[in-house]
Amino acid sequence: MSKAAEHHSRLADCFDKAAGDETVPLNQRVEFARKANWLRLLARLAAIGPERCEEPSRGLTALAASL
């Protein structure tokens, strides 16, 4: 896994933790959960690598398979 993928994954974990904190208002928790999902997607794309993402059919197939 690349450094960028690890970084995005760690950030997603932090946002997940914040989304699960019941002391945080509900609207913020929803936004934290959305941000965590976005960061997980970025981590998957970073793990695939830029060379595979440039080939649309191959990159999208790999991304869809990882979901």
C-alpha positions in Angstrom: 0.0 0.0 0.0 1.3 3.4 -0.9 1.9 6.2 1.7 -1.0 8.1 0.3 -3.3 5.1 0.6 -2.2 4.5 4.2 -2.7 8.2 5.0 -6.2 8.3 3.6 -7.0 5.1 5.4 -5.8 6.4 8.8 -7.8 9.6 8.3 -10.9 7.6 7.4 -10.5 5.7 10.7 -10.3 8.9 12.6 -13.4 10.3 10.9 -15.2 6.9 11.6 -14.4 7.2 15.3 -15.7 10.8 15.4 -18.9 9.7 13.5 -19.5 7.1 16.2 -19.1 9.5 19.1 -22.5 10.1 20.5 -21.4 13.4 22.2 -21.0 15.0 18.8 -24.2 16.5 17.3 -26.0 14.2 14.8 -25.5 16.5 11.7 -21.7 16.6 12.4 -21.6 12.8 12.8 -23.3 12.4 9.4 -20.7 14.7 7.8 -17.9 12.8 9.5 -19.3 9.5 8.1 -19.5 11.0 4.6 -15.9 12.2 4.9 -14.7 8.8 6.1 -16.4 7.2 3.0 -14.8 9.7 0.7 -11.3 9.1 2.3 -11.8 5.3 1.9 -12.5 5.8 -1.8 -9.4 7.9 -2.1 -7.4 5.2 -0.3 -8.6 2.6 -2.7 -7.8 4.7 -5.7 -4.3 5.4 -4.3 -3.8 1.7 -3.7 -4.7 0.9 -7.3 -2.1 3.3 -8.5 -2.1 6.1 -11.1 -0.9 3.8 -14.0 -3.9 1.6 -13.6 -6.3 4.5 -13.2 -5.3 5.9 -16.5 -6.8 2.9 -18.3 -10.5 3.5 -17.8 -11.9 0.0 -18.2 -9.1 -1.6 -16.1 -9.1 1.0 -13.3 -12.9 1.1 -13.0 -13.1 -2.7 -13.0 -10.5 -2.9 -10.2 -12.3 -0.2 -8.2 -15.6 -1.9 -8.6 -14.2 -5.2 -7.6 -12.8 -3.7 -4.4 -16.1 -2.3 -3.3 
